[in-house]
Amino acid sequence: MKLKKLTNGQRLSIILSFTLVITSSLIFSKSYFNNKEINEFSEGCFNIGGQPVVEMSTLNLDYYFSCEKSK
């Protein structure tokens, strides 16, 4: 079996494709785990009689969480 040599354009295309897949996977996993954390924090806040306050950035990559207790 004879292997075909790749051109520079083909190499660049393969590298960019892998980079896109890896970057997308990292963004998805960060967003997913932030969402899981927010849900757990919210449940804990409700359990102590508080009201969760959540501010999320684009794609849920960063968030602010606060638990406001009723007086």
Phi, psi and omega in degrees: 000129182261129179274140179267134177283140180273145175279167180299323178296320178293319178298314180298319179298317179294316180297316180295323178296312178297320179297318178296317180295315181294315179298316178298319179296318179294318178296316179299314183292321177297315179296317181298312183288328173297319178297319177297317179298315181299318178297317180293318178297321180295316178300317178297322179295315178297323181296331179263010176083022180258176177240117181289140174240119185233131172238125182244147176270184180301137180060014179058036180276342178214148180210162174238131180232136176217145178246111180267119179272138178285146180262000000 
